[in-house]
């Protein structure tokens, strides 16, 4: 190994003297994506030779180049590299640099230099023989074209190139063999792939989880006559559970810039929360303890979770058509926020911390959205999502519940992002009224009174909380900041201004009455904690609570719940990860009389 390094160092000055630094140094993994050669320039006034004047030795060099050059049809590209037409475009190459003249000569004579998008050359990076051979190969191809096109070249350059080609002939030939091998492997994969247009991705997850506490939370509503209990406390179920979920995602592209996603989902999950629309048992008495992974169906049936088509009618504009399972958090949020890959967005174990709760107003609704990127710093997205039963002609897309969203995203730097999000939501009378997106108290979800629908009313096996028709204006500010490569912060603060769309005499509510609910959360992530790809996360916040009430018969909530959670995602390998974690809700349902509720989990995910 030592001799190899010494030999490389000996040959390096020769290469720099004759051709400068051919290419910026790349890693071995990037070797297969080196940039293509560019047309040469010939501004030199030095003595040159045309092809007709080249002696037999130079012709022999041309033949040698043709023997070891890259195979026919092999083309290499790298979007990370960009062509340089003037050496002064490289910000980190000063005129005083010892290799400056070599670089300048190479650019002016042969145009055989590329740099990174930030206009740096990074000439101080280490160089391997393979990388050196790749650069030499690129320049040989350029020289070959010059000779074949009768373009004048310097005799001294031909002599130096000949010596280099001889010294690196083994590496150059090996590169051709490696390319042939890759082509063979690609051909095999094409013959045995799942589909010529469709990619299959799957996640199977197993959950060992449980709840702990003295009892379930009591759900109250504050009236002008005092506290009225909506749902009394019960014995909490403390048994550990083993649950699962499976997602199969089929993604198809027809043009290369579009994608059709069809996601199939099944599970036997039981949410660790109060009853979901009367279809699941009341485990904890509060939505505040819901985990991030629970989603219907809960009965082992297989359903289409998402049917989404994304395309770009023109550059910088992305359009999303959601026939099933609108996922604005994955369309507007992920496509515009680089920090969405940080906790708590992907590693939070709670529904409250999974992402900004405002996005639950559009979740699973069919609709259409678009996102326009003005530049690298600013983008704007908007969309409209209809009723969950939009396939029913009686309801349609506009005659039931709906939500319209607009989002402005701003990134002053590569490590800092901010969003302003607005949603206008409407839900008709019934169990679908959920102003907090089932992340806050029952009172915050239905701020104009709750009545329980008896079981069996709409096929529900248990009683379901329902309220009058309610609309709301939601607004949140979110941010993400990767302060260090290993440390990231995220958070959001949100308000919702609810409006009664009809009267509710049982709670002395008149049409037009209003109420305000409020939430905030803050999270931090420790990236690559105890290993690459592992993430530790902490989060704290106050779930939605009613902070003001315009109805004469109702009052705001006087107590505040606290949400605290911690988790650690550990990658066993590229396909398996485990994530232990816990959360605790103190004063659940914004009621100081309720004891804390604890939820713990051990999640194992298998990616294929």
C-alpha positions in Angstrom: 0.0 0.0 0.0 2.9 2.3 0.9 4.6 1.7 -2.5 1.3 2.5 -4.2 1.0 5.8 -2.5 4.6 6.7 -3.3 4.1 5.8 -6.9 0.9 7.9 -7.1 2.7 10.9 -5.6 5.6 10.6 -8.1 3.3 10.5 -11.1 1.0 13.3 -9.8 3.4 16.3 -10.6 3.8 15.0 -14.1 0.1 15.0 -14.6 -0.3 18.4 -13.0 2.5 19.8 -15.2 1.1 18.5 -18.5 -2.6 18.8 -17.9 -3.3 20.4 -14.6 -6.0 18.9 -12.4 -8.1 17.1 -14.9 -11.2 16.7 -12.7 -12.2 17.6 -9.2 -11.6 14.7 -6.9 -14.5 12.4 -6.5 -15.2 9.4 -4.3 -15.1 5.8 -5.6 -18.9 5.7 -5.5 -19.0 8.7 -7.7 -16.6 7.2 -10.2 -19.4 5.9 -12.4 -20.9 9.4 -12.7 -17.9 11.5 -13.9 -18.8 14.4 -16.3 -18.6 14.0 -20.1 -15.8 15.6 -22.1 -16.4 19.0 -23.5 -15.3 20.6 -26.8 -11.8 21.9 -26.5 -10.6 25.4 -26.9 -7.4 26.4 -28.7 -6.3 29.9 -27.8 -2.7 29.1 -27.2 0.0 30.7 -29.2 2.5 28.0 -28.5 4.0 25.7 -31.1 1.3 23.2 -32.1 1.0 20.3 -34.5 -2.0 19.3 -36.6 -2.9 15.7 -37.1 -1.4 15.7 -40.6 2.0 16.7 -39.0 1.9 14.2 -36.2 4.8 11.6 -36.4 4.3 7.9 -36.2 4.9 8.0 -32.5 1.9 10.3 -32.1 -0.2 8.1 -34.3 0.8 5.2 -32.1 -0.5 7.2 -29.2 -3.8 7.7 -30.9 -4.1 4.0 -31.4 -3.2 3.4 -27.7 -5.9 5.9 -26.7 -8.4 4.0 -28.8 -7.5 0.7 -27.2 -7.9 1.8 -23.6 -10.6 4.5 -24.0 -14.1 3.9 -22.5 -16.3 1.4 -24.3 -18.6 2.7 -27.1 -21.9 3.9 -25.8 -20.6 4.6 -22.3 -21.6 8.0 -21.2 -21.0 9.5 -17.8 -22.7 12.4 -16.2 -22.8 14.1 -12.8 -25.2 16.8 -11.9 -23.0 17.8 -9.0 -20.3 19.0 -11.5 -20.5 21.9 -13.9 -18.3 23.0 -16.8 -15.7 25.7 -16.2 -14.8 28.1 -19.1 -12.5 30.3 -17.1 -10.2 29.2 -14.3 -11.1 32.4 -12.4 -14.6 30.9 -12.0 -13.1 28.5 -9.4 -13.5 30.4 -6.1 -10.9 28.4 -4.2 -8.2 28.6 -6.8 -6.0 31.7 -6.3 -3.6 33.1 -8.9 -0.9 32.4 -6.3 -1.7 28.7 -6.2 1.1 26.4 -7.3 -1.2 24.7 -9.8 -2.9 27.8 -11.1 -1.0 28.0 -14.4 -1.6 24.3 -15.0 -5.3 24.7 -14.5 -5.4 27.8 -16.7 -3.5 26.0 -19.5 -5.8 23.1 -19.4 -9.0 25.3 -19.6 -7.6 27.4 -22.4 -6.2 24.5 -24.5 -8.6 21.7 -24.0 -11.6 22.7 -21.8 -10.9 19.7 -19.7 -11.9 21.1 -16.3 -15.1 20.9 -14.3 -16.0 22.3 -10.9 -18.7 21.9 -8.3 -22.0 24.0 -8.4 -20.6 26.3 -5.7 -17.7 27.1 -8.1 -15.1 25.4 -6.1 -12.4 22.9 -7.3 -11.4 21.3 -3.9 -7.9 20.5 -5.1 -6.7 19.6 -1.6 -8.7 16.4 -1.4 -6.9 13.0 -1.5 -6.6 11.2 -4.9 -6.6 7.5 -5.6 -5.1 5.8 -8.6 -8.6 4.9 -9.8 -9.7 8.5 -9.6 -6.5 9.6 -11.3 -7.1 7.1 -14.1 -10.6 8.3 -14.5 -9.3 11.9 -15.1 -6.6 10.7 -17.4 -9.2 8.7 -19.4 -11.4 11.8 -19.8 -8.5 13.8 -21.1 -7.4 11.0 -23.5 -10.9 10.9 -25.0 -10.7 14.7 -25.5 -7.2 14.3 -27.1 -8.5 11.5 -29.3 -11.2 13.8 -30.6 -8.7 16.6 -31.3 -6.5 14.3 -33.3 -9.4 12.8 -35.3 -10.8 16.3 -36.1 -7.4 17.7 -37.2 -7.3 20.1 -34.4 -3.8 21.4 -33.5 -2.3 20.0 -30.3 1.0 20.5 -28.5 3.7 17.9 -29.2 4.9 18.1 -25.5 1.4 17.3 -24.4 1.3 14.3 -26.6 4.6 13.1 -25.2 3.4 13.5 -21.7 0.1 11.9 -22.4 1.8 8.9 -23.9 4.0 8.4 -20.8 0.9 8.7 -18.6 -1.1 6.2 -20.7 1.7 3.7 -20.5 2.0 4.0 -16.7 -1.8 3.8 -16.2 -2.6 1.3 -19.0 -3.6 -1.4 -16.6 -6.0 0.9 -14.7 -7.5 2.3 -17.9 -8.1 -1.2 -19.3 -9.6 -2.3 -16.0 -12.0 0.6 -16.2 -13.3 -0.7 -19.5 -13.7 -4.1 -17.9 -15.6 -2.6 -15.0 -17.9 -0.8 -17.3 -18.6 -3.9 -19.3 -19.4 -5.7 -16.1 -21.7 -3.0 -15.0 -23.5 -3.0 -18.4 -23.9 -6.8 -18.0 -25.4 -6.4 -14.5 -27.7 -3.6 -15.7 -28.9 -5.8 -18.5 -29.6 -8.6 -16.1 -31.6 -6.3 -13.7 -33.6 -5.0 -16.6 -34.5 -8.6 -17.6 -35.5 -9.5 -14.1 -37.0 -6.3 -12.8 -40.5 -6.1 -11.3 -41.7 -3.8 -14.1 -40.3 -1.7 -16.8 -42.2 1.3 -15.5 -43.1 0.5 -11.9 -41.0 0.3 -8.7 -42.2 -1.7 -5.7 -41.4 -0.5 -2.2 -42.6 -2.2 1.0 -42.5 -1.7 4.8 -43.6 -4.3 7.3 -43.7 -3.1 10.9 -44.2 -4.9 14.2 -45.1 -3.0 17.3 -44.8 -4.1 20.9 -46.6 -1.3 22.9 -48.6 -0.6 25.9 -50.3 2.0 28.1 -49.8 2.8 31.8 -51.6 5.0 34.4 -54.0 5.0 37.2 -57.1 5.4 35.0 -58.3 6.8 31.6 -58.7 10.5 31.3 -62.0 12.2 32.0 -63.3 14.4 29.1 -65.0 17.6 30.3 -66.5 20.7 28.8 -66.5 24.0 30.6 -70.0 25.6 30.7 -71.4 28.8 32.4 -73.0 26.4 34.9 -69.7 24.7 35.7 -67.9 21.6 34.5 -69.9 19.0 32.5 -68.4 15.5 32.1 -68.7 14.3 28.5 -66.8 11.0 29.0 -66.1 9.6 32.5 -62.9 7.8 33.5 -62.5 4.1 33.4 -59.9 1.5 34.2 -56.9 1.8 31.9 -55.9 -1.3 30.0 -52.2 -2.1 30.8 -51.6 -5.2 28.8 -48.7 -5.2 26.3 -49.8 -5.7 22.7 -48.2 -7.1 19.6 -49.5 -5.3 16.5 -48.5 -5.0 12.9 -48.9 -2.9 9.8 -47.8 -3.4 6.2 -47.4 -0.9 3.4 -46.9 -1.9 -0.3 -46.2 1.1 -2.5 -46.2 0.9 -6.3 -44.7 4.0 -8.0 -44.9 4.4 -11.8 -43.3 7.1 -14.0 -44.5 7.6 -17.6 -42.4 10.5 -18.6 -39.5 10.6 -16.1 -40.8 13.7 -14.5 -44.2 12.4 -13.2 -45.2 9.6 -10.8 -48.3 7.6 -10.0 -48.3 6.2 -6.5 -50.6 3.4 -5.3 -50.2 2.4 -1.7 -51.8 -0.7 -0.2 -52.2 -0.7 3.6 -53.3 -3.3 6.2 -53.0 -3.5 10.0 -54.5 -4.9 13.2 -53.7 -1.7 15.1 -55.7 -0.6 18.1 -55.0 3.2 18.8 -53.8 4.1 22.2 -56.3 6.8 22.6 -60.0 7.4 23.1 -62.4 5.7 20.7 -61.9 6.7 17.0 -65.4 7.5 15.6 -66.7 4.6 17.7 -64.8 2.0 15.8 -62.0 1.4 18.3 -62.1 0.9 22.1 -61.5 3.7 24.5 -58.0 2.8 25.7 -56.7 6.0 27.4 -59.7 8.5 27.2 -57.8 11.1 25.2 -56.6 11.7 21.6 -53.5 13.3 23.1 -51.9 9.9 23.6 -52.3 8.6 20.0 -49.2 7.1 18.5 -47.9 8.2 15.1 -48.4 4.9 13.3 -52.1 4.1 13.8 -54.3 4.5 10.8 -57.3 2.6 9.5 -58.2 0.0 8.6 -57.7 -1.6 12.0 -59.3 -5.0 11.2 -56.7 -6.8 9.0 -58.4 -5.8 5.8 -56.4 -4.5 2.8 -57.3 -1.1 1.5 -55.9 1.5 -0.9 -54.3 4.1 1.4 -53.1 6.4 -1.3 -53.7 6.9 -5.0 -51.8 10.0 -6.0 -50.5 11.3 -9.4 -47.8 13.9 -9.4 -46.6 15.7 -12.5 -44.8 18.9 -13.6 -46.5 20.9 -16.3 -43.5 23.1 -16.5 -40.3 23.7 -14.6 -40.6 24.5 -10.8 -44.3 23.7 -10.7 -45.4 20.4 -9.2 -49.1 19.3 -9.3 -50.6 16.6 -7.1 -53.9 14.9 -7.8 -55.1 12.8 -4.8 -57.9 10.4 -5.6 -57.4 8.6 -2.3 -55.6 9.6 0.9 -54.5 13.2 0.5 -51.1 13.6 2.1 -50.3 17.3 2.1 -47.6 16.8 4.7 -45.7 14.7 2.1 -46.5 16.9 -0.9 -46.2 20.5 0.3 -44.2 19.9 3.5 -41.7 17.4 2.3 -41.2 18.9 -1.1 -40.4 22.3 0.4 -38.8 21.7 3.8 -35.3 20.1 3.9 -35.7 19.7 7.6 -38.8 17.5 7.3 -36.4 14.6 7.3 -35.4 15.5 10.8 -37.2 14.7 14.0 -39.9 15.0 15.0 -41.3 14.7 11.5 -40.1 11.1 10.7 -39.0 9.7 14.1 -41.6 11.1 16.5 -43.7 8.3 18.0 -46.8 10.5 18.5 -49.6 11.8 16.3 -49.1 15.2 17.8 -45.3 15.3 17.0 -45.4 13.5 13.7 -45.7 16.8 11.9 -47.5 20.1 12.3 -51.1 19.2 13.4 -52.6 21.7 10.9 -51.9 19.1 8.1 -54.4 16.7 9.7 -57.2 18.9 8.3 -56.5 17.6 4.8 -55.2 14.2 5.7 -56.9 11.3 3.7 -59.2 13.7 1.8 -59.2 13.5 -2.0 -58.3 16.7 -3.8 -55.6 18.6 -5.8 -52.6 20.6 -4.7 -49.8 22.5 -6.5 -46.4 23.7 -5.3 -44.4 26.4 -7.1 -40.7 26.9 -6.4 -39.7 30.5 -7.2 -36.1 29.9 -6.4 -34.0 27.9 -4.0 -35.2 30.1 -1.1 -38.9 30.6 -1.7 -41.8 28.4 -2.7 -45.6 28.5 -2.4 -48.1 25.7 -2.4 -51.9 25.5 -2.3 -54.6 22.9 -2.6 -58.3 22.0 -2.1 -59.5 18.7 -0.5 -63.0 17.6 -0.5 -65.2 15.3 1.6 -64.0 11.8 2.7 -67.0 10.5 0.8 -66.4 12.5 -2.4 -67.0 9.5 -4.6 -70.7 9.6 -3.6 -72.7 11.8 -6.1 -74.9 13.0 -3.2 -71.9 14.5 -1.4 -69.4 15.1 -4.2 -66.2 17.0 -3.9 -67.7 20.3 -2.8 -71.0 19.5 -1.0 -69.5 18.0 2.3 -66.6 18.5 4.5 -63.6 20.2 2.9 -60.3 21.9 3.5 -58.4 24.5 1.5 -54.7 25.0 2.2 -52.0 27.5 1.4 -48.3 27.4 2.4 -45.4 29.8 2.0 -42.0 28.3 2.6 -38.8 30.3 3.0 -35.2 29.0 3.3 -32.7 31.7 4.0 -29.9 29.1 4.2 -29.4 25.4 3.4 -29.9 24.5 7.1 -32.8 26.8 8.1 -36.3 26.7 6.8 -39.6 28.3 7.8 -43.2 27.9 6.8 -46.4 29.8 7.2 -49.5 27.6 6.6 -53.2 28.6 6.4 -56.1 26.1 6.2 -59.8 26.9 5.9 -61.8 23.8 7.0 -65.4 22.9 7.2 -67.1 19.8 8.6 -70.9 19.1 8.6 -72.6 18.0 11.8 -71.5 14.6 13.0 -68.5 12.7 14.3 -66.2 14.2 11.6 -65.9 17.5 13.5 -62.2 17.6 14.6 -60.8 21.1 14.8 -57.6 19.9 16.5 -57.2 17.0 14.1 -57.6 14.6 17.0 -54.4 15.8 18.7 -55.9 17.9 21.5 -58.7 17.6 24.0 -62.2 16.5 23.0 -63.3 20.0 23.9 -60.7 21.5 21.5 -61.8 19.1 18.8 -65.4 20.0 19.2 -65.5 23.5 20.9 -69.3 24.0 20.5 -70.5 21.0 22.4 -70.4 17.2 22.1 -73.1 14.6 22.0 -72.5 10.9 21.8 -74.1 9.1 18.9 -75.3 5.6 20.0 -73.6 2.6 18.6 -74.9 1.3 15.3 -76.1 4.7 14.1 -73.7 4.6 11.1 -72.2 1.1 11.6 -70.1 2.2 14.6 -69.8 -0.6 17.1 -69.4 1.9 20.0 -70.7 5.4 20.9 -69.0 8.2 18.9 -68.6 11.9 19.8 -70.4 14.3 17.4 -70.9 18.0 17.2 -72.7 20.7 15.2 -71.4 21.9 11.8 -68.2 23.8 12.4 -65.7 25.7 10.2 -62.3 27.0 11.2 -59.5 29.2 10.1 -56.1 27.5 11.0 -52.8 29.3 10.9 -49.3 28.0 12.0 -45.7 29.0 11.8 -43.2 26.1 11.6 -39.4 26.0 11.5 -36.5 23.6 11.1 -32.9 24.4 11.8 -29.9 22.1 11.5 -27.6 23.9 13.8 -24.9 21.3 13.5 -24.5 18.3 11.2 -25.4 16.1 14.3 -28.0 18.5 15.8 -31.4 19.7 14.4 -34.3 21.6 15.9 -37.9 21.8 14.8 -41.1 23.2 16.1 -44.4 24.9 15.3 -46.9 27.2 16.9 -50.6 27.1 15.8 -54.0 28.7 16.3 -57.4 27.7 15.0 -60.3 30.1 15.0 -63.5 28.0 15.0 -66.9 29.2 14.0 -70.3 27.6 14.8 -72.2 27.0 11.5 -75.4 26.2 13.4 -76.9 26.5 16.8 -76.6 24.0 19.6 -79.2 24.7 22.3 -77.9 22.0 24.6 -74.9 24.2 25.3 -76.4 27.6 24.6 -74.4 28.0 21.4 -75.7 30.3 18.6 -74.8 30.2 15.0 -71.8 32.5 14.4 -70.3 32.0 17.8 -66.5 31.6 17.8 -63.8 29.9 19.8 -60.0 29.9 19.7 -57.7 26.9 20.2 -53.9 27.0 20.5 -50.9 24.5 20.5 -47.1 24.5 20.2 -44.3 22.0 20.2 -40.6 22.0 20.1 -38.3 19.1 19.2 -34.6 18.3 18.8 -32.8 15.5 17.0 -29.4 14.0 17.6 -28.3 12.9 14.1 -26.1 9.8 13.7 -26.3 9.2 17.4 -24.1 6.1 18.1 -23.9 5.2 14.5 -24.6 6.6 11.0 -28.3 6.9 10.2 -29.4 6.6 13.9 -31.5 9.4 15.4 -32.3 10.2 18.9 -35.3 12.6 19.5 -36.9 14.6 22.2 -40.1 16.6 22.0 -42.2 18.7 24.4 -45.3 20.8 23.8 -48.9 21.8 24.8 -51.5 20.1 22.6 -54.5 22.1 21.4 -56.7 23.6 24.1 -59.5 26.1 24.1 -58.1 29.5 25.1 -61.1 31.7 24.3 -64.8 31.1 23.9 -67.3 33.4 22.3 -70.4 31.3 23.2 -72.3 32.7 26.2 -72.9 29.1 27.5 -69.3 27.9 27.4 -66.0 28.9 28.9 -62.3 28.3 27.9 -60.2 25.5 29.4 -58.3 26.6 32.5 -55.8 23.8 32.7 -53.0 22.9 30.3 -51.8 19.5 29.2 -48.1 18.7 28.7 -46.8 16.3 26.1 -43.3 14.9 26.5 -41.7 12.2 24.5 -38.3 10.6 23.8 -37.3 8.0 21.2 -34.2 6.5 19.6 -34.2 5.0 16.1 -31.4 2.5 15.5 -30.6 1.0 12.1 -29.6 -2.7 12.4 -28.7 -2.5 8.7 -30.0 -0.8 5.5 -33.3 -2.7 5.7 -34.2 -3.1 9.4 -34.6 -0.5 12.1 -35.8 -0.6 15.7 -37.2 2.3 17.6 -37.8 2.2 21.4 -39.6 5.2 22.8 -42.1 6.5 25.3 -44.4 9.5 25.7 -46.2 10.9 28.7 -49.2 13.3 28.8 -49.4 15.2 32.0 -52.9 16.6 32.8 -54.5 14.9 29.8 -57.6 16.5 28.3 -56.3 19.8 29.8 -57.6 18.7 33.2 -55.4 18.8 36.3 -57.5 16.2 37.9 -56.5 13.6 35.4 -53.5 11.5 36.3 -50.6 11.2 33.7 -50.9 8.7 30.9 -47.8 6.8 29.8 -47.4 5.1 26.4 -44.4 3.0 25.5 -43.4 1.3 22.3 -40.8 -0.9 20.6 -41.2 -0.6 16.8 -39.3 -2.8 14.3 -39.5 -1.9 10.7 -38.5 -4.0 7.7 -37.9 -2.2 4.4 -37.9 -4.1 1.1 
